Structure formats: C-alpha cells, structure tokens
C-alpha cells in the first residue's frame, strides 16, 4: 500500500474516537459490510464462471429478480452480516419480506437495507454493477432484553433517519463510497493487501453541470416538466439554456452516481405514466434514500420531483419512488418545473431536431 493511505478500518476507528463513549458496534458493522462487498467483488469479476442466469424459487421473489448472481450476492450479504451481533434484521430487494436475525444470534442496535447487485442486467455485457446499502437504528424494544421479533414496520423510516449509507461500485477498480452524515469519502480496494484504502476524501458535487443521465427511450411516458427540461438541454447552445449538454445512461444507479460524484451531472428516473400503482421505479429504502443521503452530503440535491427524497416516509418496505439527483442548481430547476407544470413553450415529442427518423419533413 502506498505510504500515507488510510485503510477503512483505521478510518472507522478514528471516526469512533471522535465520539467518546462509542461502543464500537457501528464501526465494526461498517467493516463487516465492506468485507461482504469484497466477497461480492470477487464473484462479480468471475463473470460467466459463476453464471448469471436462473435464480432459484422465482415465485417467491420480486418480479425484478431473475439472475443467479442476484441470489448469490444476496446470500453473501446475509451470511456475512447476520451473525455479528450488530443487526436485528435485514431487508433486501431479493427478499419479499424482512429477514430477522435468527434468535440463535445476538441481536444488535441496527437494521440493514440493501440492494446486493444493482444493475445486474449489465452483468451479461460486462458493464459496471454495484451494491447499495443503508443502515438504520432498530427500536430498542427489538434488540433489548427481552426483545420482540423485528417487523417490516421497523424499517419504515424516512431517509433523514439513516445512520450511514454507502455503495460499492464493481468497475475497473472496486470502489466503496460512504457517508455517516459528515461528508462523503471514497475508498478503493487494494487487492494486494485486501483492504479498502481512502483515495477520494470529501467528495463534492459541482453545483452546476452540463451533463444529465436519463433513459431517453421512455420519453413518451414522462410528465411535461421532465420533457421540458430534457428538451431544453437537447436544444443546446441555440436553446434557452444557451449551452450544450451531454447525455448518458449506464442503467446502473451506482455507476451513474459515482460519475456525478466525480464529474457532476444530474440523474433522472422520473415519475412516468405507466401503471399508476407504481409511479416510481427506484426502491426507496435500499436505493433512493441511501443515494440521496450520499448526494446531499456531497453538496448535491435529491428529489422525487415534488419533495425531498430524505423526507419521504415509506409505507411499504419495497416502495418505489421517482428519483432525480445531482448538481444542486439543476435539481432545483427540475423541481421548479414540477411546481409550474403548465409553464414553458410548447414542444414536439421528438428528442431530435426539426427533421429526423422520428418525424417526417415538413412538420
């Protein structure tokens, strides 16, 4: 390890020393989660050797789950964390119900919600994927002696209540990005020593940007405020924004988040007109809330379009919401457009110029 770099273990111990009377449970939990993601990183880099298709028991899993590696990574997160004595229960995208820590293990003060393999559809084409996690406090009645069984209701906390949030990005390098409410720090896995080392201290998102990430194929489902924003960006230097924008979409939330953390930008997975019972597409507890916590701690903003993500109190553990986040000034502009949905010039539904494959000449 290069001289002067700080390991995650040293980092968490030093943070603990800043809080006299700390029991050390929280820092130990963070390191246990980091260990689990190192094991996942090893599985991900093996690719087709592990296999990515065909999850077991599909009838008992949410409809988004369809890959063997999803199930493998979920098992790793559960098996590596539930025995430590730091947790009372776990919640995962891969499990239809909350998973209480077995009563054969000591139950702790925290709850862990996670998406073990965000962007797993990218596995087959060798694009970046990641793990997202959120740590919440468990009610004392759950972990106290005698305690009661944890339930789904214990997880129904607004994102502002999070103790810690983070994600691991499995790309050319394995990166762990972490916040405990005191800024955002990024760690790179040094495989020579098997430890995460601090390489990106105090990450900050620029307030302004000329880049955005959105799945343009869904334009026909967007509400007018989002279409207005995207069209203004695409009009470039000749439009009302007076400058050119770049558009990108990785289909991996962690990859787009890391890009925004390092280079700025805005990410949009907005409300759309598909099934009304499911207006959002991003899981709140193990997706939108932890990402929003990280983004805000890095100086950015995160909204559903109509409210701050960290103020949304879930009514279901698998609730999904629209998610827009990134450079603060752009997010605030998009929020303003949602507050004035009928404002702005009329515009054509085509994403392209006056003449294109999407619109006949003369219109």
Backbone torsions as a table, in degrees:
resi	resn	phi	psi	omega
1	UNK	NA	131.5	178.9
2	UNK	-56.4	143.1	-178.1
3	UNK	-61.0	136.0	176.4
4	UNK	97.3	-13.4	178.6
5	UNK	-78.1	145.9	-175.3
6	UNK	-107.7	129.8	177.4
7	UNK	-76.9	160.8	177.6
8	UNK	-61.2	-38.5	179.3
9	UNK	-59.5	-48.9	178.4
10	UNK	-62.6	-41.3	-179.8
11	UNK	-58.2	-48.5	-177.1
12	UNK	-69.4	-34.5	177.9
13	UNK	-67.0	-42.9	178.3
14	UNK	-63.6	-39.2	176.3
15	UNK	-63.0	-39.6	179.0
16	UNK	-62.8	-37.7	-178.8
17	UNK	-66.7	-19.6	177.7
18	UNK	-77.3	-5.5	-179.6
19	UNK	-124.4	85.8	-179.4
20	UNK	-54.0	138.1	-179.3
21	UNK	90.5	-3.4	178.7
22	UNK	-62.8	139.9	-177.7
23	UNK	-81.7	-16.9	-177.2
24	UNK	89.2	-6.0	-178.0
25	UNK	-63.9	-41.7	-176.5
26	UNK	-66.4	-47.2	179.9
27	UNK	-62.4	-35.4	177.3
28	UNK	-65.9	-39.9	179.3
29	UNK	-63.4	-43.4	179.1
30	UNK	-58.7	-42.0	-179.8
31	UNK	-69.6	-32.4	176.5
32	UNK	-67.1	-43.5	177.1
33	UNK	-61.8	-41.2	178.3
34	UNK	-61.3	-40.1	177.5
35	UNK	-62.0	-42.8	178.4
36	UNK	-59.7	-41.6	-178.9
37	UNK	-70.6	-27.1	174.6
38	UNK	-67.0	-38.3	177.1
39	UNK	-66.0	-41.7	177.5
40	UNK	-62.7	-41.2	179.0
41	UNK	-56.5	-40.3	179.2
42	UNK	-65.5	-39.8	178.3
43	UNK	-66.8	-42.0	-178.5
44	UNK	-63.7	-42.3	-177.1
45	UNK	-70.0	-14.5	176.5
46	UNK	-81.0	-15.2	173.3
47	UNK	52.7	-125.5	-174.6
48	UNK	-65.1	-16.3	176.4
49	UNK	-62.6	-37.6	177.0
50	UNK	-79.6	-39.8	-175.9
51	UNK	95.7	140.7	-174.9
52	UNK	-123.0	-1.1	-176.2
53	UNK	-113.9	147.6	169.9
54	UNK	88.6	80.2	176.8
55	UNK	-81.5	151.5	178.9
56	UNK	-78.3	156.6	174.9
57	UNK	49.0	55.2	-176.7
58	UNK	-61.9	-26.1	-177.7
59	UNK	-68.8	-19.7	-176.3
60	UNK	-101.4	5.4	-176.3
61	UNK	-114.1	157.0	175.9
62	UNK	-58.6	157.1	-174.6
63	UNK	-63.4	-19.3	-179.5
64	UNK	-77.6	-12.3	-174.1
65	UNK	-89.8	120.8	-178.5
66	UNK	-149.4	9.8	-173.5
67	UNK	-125.0	143.0	-179.8
68	UNK	-61.2	-40.5	-177.6
69	UNK	-66.9	-29.2	171.8
70	UNK	-56.4	-48.2	-178.1
71	UNK	-66.8	-39.8	179.5
72	UNK	-62.4	-47.5	-177.9
73	UNK	-67.4	-34.3	176.1
74	UNK	-63.3	-44.6	179.1
75	UNK	-61.3	-36.4	179.1
76	UNK	-64.5	-47.2	-179.4
77	UNK	-61.0	-42.6	-179.0
78	UNK	-67.4	-50.4	-174.8
79	UNK	-66.1	-30.7	-177.7
80	UNK	-82.5	-17.5	-173.7
81	UNK	-115.1	-26.3	-169.9
82	UNK	-74.1	-19.7	-175.4
83	UNK	-90.0	-7.9	-166.9
84	UNK	-75.3	-19.7	-177.1
85	UNK	89.4	2.5	-179.0
86	UNK	-94.0	-19.9	-172.0
87	UNK	-114.3	151.6	170.8
88	UNK	-102.5	-30.7	-178.6
89	UNK	-161.3	161.3	178.9
90	UNK	-127.7	151.0	176.3
91	UNK	-134.2	132.6	-177.4
92	UNK	-138.7	152.6	173.3
93	UNK	-60.7	-25.4	-176.2
94	UNK	-85.9	-4.1	-178.7
95	UNK	-120.8	128.1	-176.8
96	UNK	-69.1	-23.8	-179.5
97	UNK	-128.8	164.0	175.3
98	UNK	-62.5	142.6	-179.2
99	UNK	-107.9	98.7	176.4
100	UNK	-66.4	144.7	172.9
101	UNK	-63.5	129.2	-178.7
102	UNK	-53.9	144.5	-177.9
103	UNK	-71.1	-1.3	172.1
104	UNK	-77.2	-14.3	176.3
105	UNK	-109.3	154.5	174.2
106	UNK	-70.2	137.5	177.5
107	UNK	-96.3	141.5	-174.7
108	UNK	-111.2	-166.4	-169.4
109	UNK	-88.6	0.6	-170.7
110	UNK	-126.1	160.2	173.7
111	UNK	-119.0	143.3	-179.7
112	UNK	-121.2	122.1	174.0
113	UNK	-114.6	137.2	-174.5
114	UNK	-156.5	153.7	167.2
115	UNK	-110.1	107.2	-171.2
116	UNK	-67.5	-27.2	-178.7
117	UNK	-147.0	78.0	175.8
118	UNK	-66.1	136.6	179.0
119	UNK	75.9	26.9	-173.0
120	UNK	-62.7	-20.2	176.5
121	UNK	-65.8	-14.4	177.8
122	UNK	-79.8	-13.4	-174.9
123	UNK	-57.7	-45.1	-175.5
124	UNK	-62.0	-25.8	-178.5
125	UNK	-110.9	14.2	170.9
126	UNK	60.4	42.3	174.2
127	UNK	-105.3	166.1	-173.4
128	UNK	-62.1	143.8	173.3
129	UNK	-133.0	180.0	-179.2
130	UNK	-167.0	178.3	174.8
131	UNK	-121.9	132.8	177.5
132	UNK	-115.3	138.6	179.0
133	UNK	-143.4	154.2	179.6
134	UNK	-138.1	135.5	178.5
135	UNK	-113.8	125.8	178.8
136	UNK	-119.0	160.9	174.5
137	UNK	-82.5	137.6	174.9
138	UNK	-87.5	143.8	175.5
139	UNK	-59.0	143.2	-178.1
140	UNK	-60.8	-28.8	-179.3
141	UNK	-66.4	-14.5	179.3
142	UNK	-86.4	-46.4	-175.3
143	UNK	-98.6	-11.0	178.7
144	UNK	-68.7	167.5	180.0
145	UNK	-109.9	122.3	-8.5
146	UNK	-77.7	144.9	-178.3
147	UNK	-106.7	173.1	176.6
148	UNK	-113.1	170.1	179.9
149	UNK	-67.5	133.3	174.1
150	UNK	-63.8	149.1	179.0
151	UNK	-131.1	172.0	178.2
152	UNK	-59.1	-33.9	-177.4
153	UNK	-60.0	-28.0	-179.6
154	UNK	-65.2	-24.8	-178.9
155	UNK	-87.5	-10.7	-173.2
156	UNK	-80.4	67.8	-179.3
157	UNK	-117.4	142.2	175.8
158	UNK	-63.3	153.6	-177.3
159	UNK	-60.2	-26.6	178.8
160	UNK	-63.7	-16.0	-179.3
161	UNK	-86.7	-3.0	-177.0
162	UNK	-62.8	142.1	174.9
163	UNK	-86.8	-35.8	-175.6
164	UNK	-157.0	149.3	173.5
165	UNK	-144.2	151.1	179.6
166	UNK	-167.5	171.6	171.7
167	UNK	-149.4	153.7	173.6
168	UNK	-114.4	130.6	179.5
169	UNK	-105.7	122.1	178.4
170	UNK	-99.0	90.9	-179.3
171	UNK	-126.1	-149.0	175.6
172	UNK	-53.8	-36.3	168.2
173	UNK	-121.9	152.8	174.9
174	UNK	-89.2	121.2	-175.8
175	UNK	-117.9	137.6	173.1
176	UNK	-114.2	122.2	178.7
177	UNK	-112.7	133.0	-166.9
178	UNK	-142.1	141.3	168.0
179	UNK	-137.4	142.7	172.1
180	UNK	-119.9	18.6	-179.2
181	UNK	94.4	8.7	178.8
182	UNK	-126.8	48.5	-177.5
183	UNK	92.5	-179.5	-176.4
184	UNK	-124.1	131.2	179.0
185	UNK	-125.1	145.2	-179.6
186	UNK	-117.0	137.5	-177.0
187	UNK	-123.1	143.1	177.3
188	UNK	-111.7	135.9	179.5
189	UNK	-74.5	116.0	174.1
190	UNK	-90.6	102.5	-174.8
191	UNK	-69.0	-18.7	178.6
192	UNK	-67.7	-34.7	179.8
193	UNK	-110.9	-7.1	177.5
194	UNK	72.0	29.4	-177.4
195	UNK	-134.8	151.3	170.4
196	UNK	-78.6	134.1	177.8
197	UNK	-123.3	146.2	-176.4
198	UNK	-71.2	116.9	-179.4
199	UNK	-124.0	-19.2	-177.3
200	UNK	-130.3	71.0	-179.6
201	UNK	-71.2	144.4	173.3
202	UNK	48.7	61.8	179.2
203	UNK	-67.1	139.5	-178.7
204	UNK	-134.8	139.9	177.8
205	UNK	-95.6	125.3	177.1
206	UNK	-58.1	145.2	-178.6
207	UNK	-69.4	-28.5	-179.7
208	UNK	-116.8	155.5	-177.6
209	UNK	-155.1	161.2	172.3
210	UNK	-125.0	30.6	179.4
211	UNK	-138.3	146.5	176.0
212	UNK	-145.2	154.9	-179.2
213	UNK	-122.5	122.5	178.5
214	UNK	-158.8	150.8	176.3
215	UNK	-85.5	96.2	-173.3
216	UNK	-64.2	-19.8	179.9
217	UNK	-64.5	-16.5	-178.0
218	UNK	-96.2	12.7	-173.9
219	UNK	-53.8	-38.5	-176.0
220	UNK	-64.5	-14.8	179.4
221	UNK	-98.3	-8.4	-174.1
222	UNK	-73.9	151.4	170.5
223	UNK	-76.6	160.2	-175.1
224	UNK	-54.8	-42.4	-178.9
225	UNK	-58.3	-38.4	180.0
226	UNK	-71.7	-41.7	177.9
227	UNK	-62.3	-40.2	177.8
228	UNK	-59.9	-47.2	-178.4
229	UNK	-62.4	-48.3	-177.0
230	UNK	-64.1	-42.4	179.3
231	UNK	-63.6	-38.6	176.9
232	UNK	-62.9	-38.7	177.5
233	UNK	-66.4	-42.3	-177.8
234	UNK	-71.1	-23.5	175.6
235	UNK	-68.9	-18.1	171.7
236	UNK	60.0	-141.8	-174.2
237	UNK	-63.7	-23.5	-179.3
238	UNK	-89.2	-4.9	-177.7
239	UNK	-99.6	-171.3	-176.2
240	UNK	-66.0	-20.7	179.5
241	UNK	-81.0	-22.7	174.8
242	UNK	71.0	16.4	176.4
243	UNK	-154.9	159.9	-179.3
244	UNK	-84.6	146.0	177.9
245	UNK	-118.8	155.0	171.9
246	UNK	-106.5	143.0	178.2
247	UNK	-118.7	139.0	179.1
248	UNK	-147.2	160.6	177.5
249	UNK	-159.9	114.7	-177.9
250	UNK	-95.7	-18.8	-173.5
251	UNK	63.8	28.8	173.3
252	UNK	-139.0	111.3	-175.5
253	UNK	-57.9	-42.3	-178.4
254	UNK	-66.5	-38.7	-179.6
255	UNK	-65.3	-44.9	178.5
256	UNK	-66.4	-35.9	178.2
257	UNK	-64.5	-44.5	-178.9
258	UNK	-64.8	-38.6	176.9
259	UNK	-60.1	-43.0	179.6
260	UNK	-67.9	-38.2	178.2
261	UNK	-63.3	-31.1	-175.3
262	UNK	-98.9	-28.4	-175.7
263	UNK	-127.0	-4.9	-175.9
264	UNK	85.2	170.9	-178.9
265	UNK	137.7	177.8	176.2
266	UNK	-136.3	139.5	-177.7
267	UNK	-112.9	133.8	179.5
268	UNK	-129.9	118.8	166.1
269	UNK	-125.9	76.7	-164.8
270	UNK	-81.5	170.7	168.8
271	UNK	-56.6	139.9	175.5
272	UNK	-136.9	178.5	-171.3
273	UNK	-92.0	10.7	175.8
274	UNK	-73.7	-174.2	-166.0
275	UNK	-32.3	117.5	-176.1
276	UNK	-56.4	-29.4	-179.8
277	UNK	-70.1	-11.5	-178.6
278	UNK	-135.2	67.2	-174.3
279	UNK	-68.7	-22.9	179.4
280	UNK	-109.4	161.7	-176.4
281	UNK	-119.7	-8.7	-176.4
282	UNK	-108.8	128.2	179.2
283	UNK	-60.9	130.5	-175.3
284	UNK	-70.4	-54.0	-170.0
285	UNK	-71.2	-35.3	-177.2
286	UNK	-119.6	23.8	176.8
287	UNK	-144.0	-76.5	-174.2
288	UNK	-64.0	-44.8	-177.3
289	UNK	-64.5	-51.5	178.3
290	UNK	-62.4	-38.9	178.4
291	UNK	-65.0	-41.5	179.0
292	UNK	-62.6	-40.2	178.2
293	UNK	-60.3	-46.8	178.7
294	UNK	-61.8	-48.1	-176.2
295	UNK	-62.1	-44.7	179.9
296	UNK	-65.6	-38.5	178.8
297	UNK	-68.2	-18.6	176.7
298	UNK	-96.1	9.8	175.7
299	UNK	93.5	2.4	178.6
300	UNK	-93.1	-165.9	179.6
301	UNK	-139.1	154.9	-179.8
302	UNK	-142.5	130.8	-175.3
303	UNK	-143.1	159.7	169.6
304	UNK	-87.2	-4.3	-171.1
305	UNK	109.0	-32.1	-177.3
306	UNK	-120.5	-16.2	178.1
307	UNK	-156.7	157.3	178.0
308	UNK	-62.7	130.4	-175.8
309	UNK	-58.3	-41.1	-175.6
310	UNK	-69.6	-8.1	177.6
311	UNK	-99.6	-2.1	-179.7
312	UNK	-79.6	120.3	175.7
313	UNK	-93.5	119.5	-176.3
314	UNK	-69.8	149.4	173.1
315	UNK	-110.9	1.1	176.9
316	UNK	-153.7	143.9	-175.3
317	UNK	-66.7	-23.6	179.2
318	UNK	-107.5	21.4	179.5
319	UNK	-59.0	141.6	178.1
320	UNK	-118.5	147.6	-175.8
321	UNK	-137.1	159.2	167.8
322	UNK	-66.4	153.6	-178.7
323	UNK	-142.0	123.0	175.7
324	UNK	-133.2	125.0	-177.2
325	UNK	-153.4	165.2	175.5
326	UNK	137.8	-143.8	-177.6
327	UNK	-56.4	128.4	-168.0
328	UNK	-56.5	-45.7	-175.1
329	UNK	-64.9	-34.5	178.5
330	UNK	-72.5	-40.6	178.8
331	UNK	-63.9	-40.6	178.8
332	UNK	-65.8	-33.8	175.8
333	UNK	-63.9	-44.4	-179.6
334	UNK	-64.9	-39.8	175.7
335	UNK	-60.6	-41.8	-179.9
336	UNK	-63.5	-38.8	177.9
337	UNK	-63.6	-34.3	177.0
338	UNK	-69.5	-27.6	179.4
339	UNK	-79.5	-16.5	178.0
340	UNK	-129.8	63.7	-169.6
341	UNK	-62.4	-20.1	-178.2
342	UNK	-99.0	-0.3	-178.1
343	UNK	-82.7	169.2	177.8
344	UNK	93.5	161.2	-178.7
345	UNK	-69.7	158.5	172.4
346	UNK	-70.0	152.0	-179.2
347	UNK	-149.1	155.0	179.1
348	UNK	-78.6	153.4	-178.0
349	UNK	-74.9	-10.8	179.5
350	UNK	-70.8	140.4	176.5
351	UNK	-79.1	-9.3	-171.2
352	UNK	-113.0	-170.6	-169.5
353	UNK	-76.1	-161.9	-173.5
354	UNK	-65.6	-22.3	179.7
355	UNK	-141.4	123.8	-176.9
356	UNK	-159.4	180.0	177.2
357	UNK	-63.6	-20.7	-174.9
358	UNK	-91.9	-3.4	-175.9
359	UNK	-154.4	129.7	179.5
360	UNK	-69.1	154.2	179.4
361	UNK	-63.7	150.8	176.0
362	UNK	93.8	-4.8	178.9
363	UNK	-95.7	NA	NA
